[in-house]
Amino acid sequence: MAMLEVKNLGISFGGLRAVDGLDMTIEKGELYGLIGPNGAGKTTAFNMLTGVYKPTDGVIKLDGEDITGKSTIEINKAGIARTFQNIRLFSELSVLDNVKVGLHNHYKYSTIAGILRLPAYRKAEKEMDAKAMELLKVFNLQDEWDYKASNLPYGKQRKLEIARALATEPKLLLLDEPAAGMNPNETGELMDTIQFVCKNFDMTVLLIEHDMKLVSGICQKLTVLNFGQVLAQGKTSDVLNDPKVIKAYLGE
């Protein structure tokens, strides 16, 4: 069974058809790319997958469950987490506490236990601290656990956002331009990290990205959008060598 199955997905804003007839199937464990020129409909597609926008038509299934039109919270609980093109961290919280935000759905204690700091609260907090540190070690952020998120370098903020998304224990991780603003060394580290996450967390990843070195280096398959419609789809090497893609996306 596919991890993500999208059939005839579309959305209209007034008279504008932003995405039209999107079909996409992503198998469990795949690292899949969604690319295209600016304004092609990539972020709009992400917003439909995560419940920010409700599709005008079409069906979205996650691991066999129909999540079409559900709320952002319901979709997150079903198993989709995402990062954003513009980093959205809790800038005044510590690095550790940013990751713990993503863990709270999995550790429960009563309001009274929290106010009075009863044993149930202390036990949950200790477990969350340990789990958050495990995730920070994956991204080599463990030494900055007590830094304010805003004090991290840009590349490390990107990694922290991915760590927080992973803390929700998703089935499918959506990465929106994860390499944006990174220098080549940071991008190389990010490529290694994403591949590590896929392999060691049994994670399925869908990413939007303009960095073709990253896309060609880690994505197994691609879908190319242009003017809201699928221009090409298939194995990464085949798609990137498609004359239609080169003309529309790479400008050559």
N, C-alpha and C positions, 0 to 999 in steps of 0.2 A: 504493500500500500504506500502511495506517495505521501511525503510529509506535508507538502502543500500542493493543492490542485486548484487552479484558477480557470474558470470557464466563461468565456464571452463577457468578461468584466468591462463595465463602462460607466462613465459618469458625465453628466452634462451640467454646466453652470450657465443658466439662461440659454442663450443660443449657441454657446461654445461647447463643443464635444471635446473634453480634455483627454479622456482615454476611451478608446473604442475597440471592443471585441478582443480584449487581451486574454489569450490562453497561455498558461504556463504551468508546467508540472516539475516539481523539485522532489527528488528522491531523498529518503532519510540519509543523513551524513554527507550530502553534497554541499559543495561550495559553489554557489551560483551567482552570476552577475547580471544586473539589470543596467544597461548603459544606453546612451543616446545623447543627442545635442541638448543644450540648454532649452528648457521649455518643451521637451519631448513628452512629458507626462510621467516621468519616473517617480518624483516625490508624490505626485497625486496618487499613483498606484500604491506607494508605501502607505499613504494616509488612508486609503481604502482598506488595506490589509490590517491596519492597526485600529480601525474604528474612528479615526478622526473625521473621515468623510464616509457617508453611507452611499454605496453604489446605486446608480440609477438602474442598472441591470447586471445580470451575471451572478455567479456563485463562487464563493471562497470556501474551500474545505481544508481544515488543518488536521492532519492525521485521521482523516475520515469523518471529522465532525464539521458540520455546516456552521460557520461563524459569520455568514453574510449579514451585514447590518447590525451586528452586536456592538455594544459599547466598548470603549477603550479598556475599561477595567475588566469586562467580561473576556475580552480577547487576550488580555495579559494573563488572566487566570487560566485561560485555555492553553496558553503556552507560547505566545509571541511576545518577544521583547525587542526594543529598538534603541538605537542611538540616533543623534540628530546631526545635521550638517553644521549647525551652530550649537556648540557644546552647551548642554544644559545640566550643569552640576549645581549642587547646593554650595555655593562658593564660600560661605562663612563656616560651613561645617568641616570637620576634619576629613582627611582621606578615608580613614576607617569608618567614620559615621556615614559617609556617602555610600559606601558599600552596604552597610547595615540597613540603610533605607530599603534596599532591594530585598533584604532577608526577612522583613517583618511579617510578610504573609505566611511564612513557614514556621514562625515561633510565636506561640500564643501565651499571653498571661492577662489576667483581669486588670481593669483600671485601678482597683483597690490595691492589687499586688504591686502595681507600678508606683502608685503614690506612696505607699508605705514601704516600698522596697523589700517586699516579703521574699522568702526563699524561691518561689516560682519565678519572680522577676529576676533575681540574681542568677539563677540557673540559666534562664533563657538568654540573658545578656552575656554571660560567660560563653555559652555555646555560639552566639552570634559573633562575638569577638574572635573566637577561634576560626570560625568559618570565613569571616571577612579577611583575616590574615592569610588564610590559605589562598584565597583568590588574589590578594595583593601580591603574594609571592609569585604567582603565575605571570604577573605583569612587571615583576621586579620593582614593586612599589612599597615593599614591606618596611624599608628604612624611613619612608616618609609618612608612615601611618598617622602620625599626630600633626602633620602639616595642615594648614588650611588648604582646601582644594584650590582656591584662587592663587595660592603661592607656588603651585606646581608649574613647571614649564609646559608650554602648549602641548607638546607631544605626549607628555605624561598625563595631562588632563584628558586627552583622547583615550588613552589606555584605561584611565579610571572610569570613564563613562562606560566602556565595554565591560569592565569588571562589575560595575553596578548592575548592568543589564543581565549579566550572567548570574548574579545573586538571586534573581527571581526564578532561576531554574527553568528557563524556557526550553521548548522543543525546537523552536525556530528563532534565530537571532537575525534581526534586520540591521544592517550597518549602512548609515546614510553618509557617504563620502568620508570614510574613516581616515583617509590620508590627507584630507584637505588641510593646508597650512603646514604640513610636515616637510622637513628637509629630507634629502635622499637617504641619509643614514637612519632617520626615524622611520621612514617608509619601509626600509628593509627590515627593521626590527618588527614593525607592525605586521608585515607579511608573515614572518616566522610565528608571531604570536597568534594570528588568526588561524594558521594551519595547525598549530599546537592545540588551540581550543577545539577545533573541529575533531581532531583525532582523539584527544584525551577526555573531552567532555561529551563525546558522542553527539556532537552538535551539528545541526543543519544551519547553514548560513546563506542569506541572500543579501547582496550588497549592491549599492549604487556607488559608482566610482568613475572619475574622469582620468585618473592616473592609469594609463594603458600598461605601464610596466607592472603595476600591481595586479591589474585585471588579468593580463596574460600569464602572470607568474603563479596565481593561485586559483583562479576560477576554472572549474571543469566544464561548465556550460554557460552560455550567455543568451539573453534575449535583448534585442536592440529595439528601442522605441524611437519613432520619428513622427512628429505631429500626432501623438496619441495612439498610433497604430504600430503593430509589430512589423518591423522591417526585415529582420532576420532572426534566426533562432537555431541553436544547436551547439556542437562542440566549439570551444573557444577559438581554436586555431582556424577552423573553417569559417566561423563568423567574422573574425577579424580580417580574413583575406577575401571576404565577399566584396566585389566591386561596389555594390549598392551601399554597403556600410562605409567603405573607404570614402566614397563620394559624399555621403550625407553626414558622417560623423567625424571622420578624420580630415576632411576638407582637401583631399588629394585627388 
